[in-house]
Amino acid sequence: MTTKKLKQIEDEIQTIKQRLLEIEQMRPGSLSRQYKKPKEKKGASFQLSYTHKMRSRTEYIRPQFVDEIRDQIVVYKQFKKMVERWIELAIEYSRLKMSMTKATNKKKE
């Protein structure tokens, strides 16, 4: 049973690795619309806010790049989920491997 589970984990990790290789453009952060006159909703501009290397940053985004930046943010969020899943699987794999080794050593005694 545990050998089968180890194989499933290995396969899922390989799938994640393959999907990570396919990633192209990505950006962290969130995109928001800001107004010069909020009550009248006039003078709209877009801001990208994110934290990188423990520094908060804000960039203004031109309207023609908004869709592209939104797509990059979605890709970044998917990237983060895949990396988090990979870490979960690696921990589970390590624990299973140790428990199998421990069980094998007890049988030898």
C-alpha positions as CSV (number, residue, x, y, z in Angstrom):
1,M,0.0,0.0,0.0
2,T,2.7,2.5,1.0
3,T,4.8,1.7,-2.1
4,K,1.7,2.4,-4.2
5,K,1.2,5.7,-2.4
6,L,4.8,6.7,-2.9
7,K,4.4,6.1,-6.6
8,Q,1.3,8.3,-6.7
9,I,3.1,11.1,-5.0
10,E,6.1,10.8,-7.3
11,D,3.7,10.9,-10.3
12,E,1.9,14.0,-9.0
13,I,5.2,15.8,-8.3
14,Q,6.3,15.0,-11.9
15,T,3.1,16.4,-13.2
16,I,3.6,19.6,-11.2
17,K,7.2,19.9,-12.5
18,Q,6.1,19.6,-16.0
19,R,3.4,22.2,-15.6
20,L,6.0,24.6,-14.0
21,L,8.2,24.2,-17.0
22,E,5.3,25.5,-19.2
23,I,5.0,28.8,-17.3
24,E,6.1,31.9,-19.2
25,Q,5.1,35.4,-18.0
26,M,3.9,36.0,-14.5
27,R,3.7,38.8,-12.0
28,P,2.8,38.9,-8.3
29,G,0.4,41.4,-6.9
30,S,-3.1,42.8,-7.2
31,L,-4.4,45.2,-9.8
32,S,-6.8,48.0,-8.8
33,R,-8.4,51.0,-10.4
34,Q,-7.8,54.4,-8.8
35,Y,-9.6,57.6,-9.5
36,K,-8.4,61.2,-9.3
37,K,-12.0,62.1,-8.5
38,P,-13.5,59.1,-6.8
39,K,-16.9,60.5,-6.2
40,E,-17.3,61.3,-9.8
41,K,-15.3,58.2,-11.0
42,K,-13.2,60.4,-13.2
43,G,-9.5,60.1,-14.1
44,A,-9.1,56.4,-13.8
45,S,-5.7,54.8,-13.6
46,F,-4.6,51.3,-12.7
47,Q,-2.1,50.3,-10.0
48,L,-0.3,47.1,-9.5
49,S,0.7,46.5,-5.8
50,Y,2.9,43.7,-4.7
51,T,5.7,42.8,-2.3
52,H,9.0,41.4,-3.5
53,K,12.1,40.8,-1.4
54,M,10.1,42.1,1.6
55,R,9.6,45.5,0.0
56,S,6.1,46.8,-0.9
57,R,5.9,48.2,-4.4
58,T,3.3,50.0,-6.5
59,E,3.5,50.5,-10.2
60,Y,1.1,52.4,-12.5
61,I,-0.1,50.3,-15.4
62,R,-1.2,51.8,-18.7
63,P,-4.7,50.8,-19.9
64,Q,-3.4,48.8,-22.9
65,F,-1.4,46.5,-20.6
66,V,-4.1,45.8,-18.0
67,D,-5.4,42.6,-19.6
68,E,-1.9,41.3,-20.0
69,I,-1.0,42.1,-16.4
70,R,-4.2,40.4,-15.1
71,D,-3.3,37.2,-17.0
72,Q,0.2,37.3,-15.5
73,I,-1.2,37.7,-12.0
74,V,-3.5,34.6,-12.6
75,V,-0.4,32.6,-13.8
76,Y,1.5,33.7,-10.7
77,K,-1.3,32.6,-8.4
78,Q,-1.4,29.2,-10.1
79,F,2.4,29.0,-9.8
80,K,2.2,29.6,-6.0
81,K,-0.5,26.9,-5.6
82,M,1.6,24.4,-7.6
83,V,4.7,25.1,-5.5
84,E,2.7,24.8,-2.3
85,R,1.2,21.5,-3.4
86,W,4.7,20.2,-4.3
87,I,5.9,21.1,-0.8
88,E,3.0,19.2,0.8
89,L,3.7,16.2,-1.4
90,A,7.4,16.3,-0.6
91,I,6.7,16.3,3.1
92,E,4.2,13.5,2.8
93,Y,6.6,11.5,0.7
94,S,9.4,12.0,3.2
95,R,7.2,10.9,6.1
96,L,6.0,7.8,4.3
97,K,9.6,6.9,3.3
98,M,10.8,7.2,6.9
99,S,7.9,5.2,8.2
100,M,8.6,2.4,5.7
101,T,12.3,2.4,6.7
102,K,11.4,2.3,10.4
103,A,8.9,-0.6,9.8
104,T,11.6,-2.5,7.8
105,N,14.2,-2.0,10.5
106,K,11.7,-3.3,13.2
107,K,11.1,-6.5,11.2
108,K,14.9,-7.1,11.1
109,E,15.2,-6.9,14.9
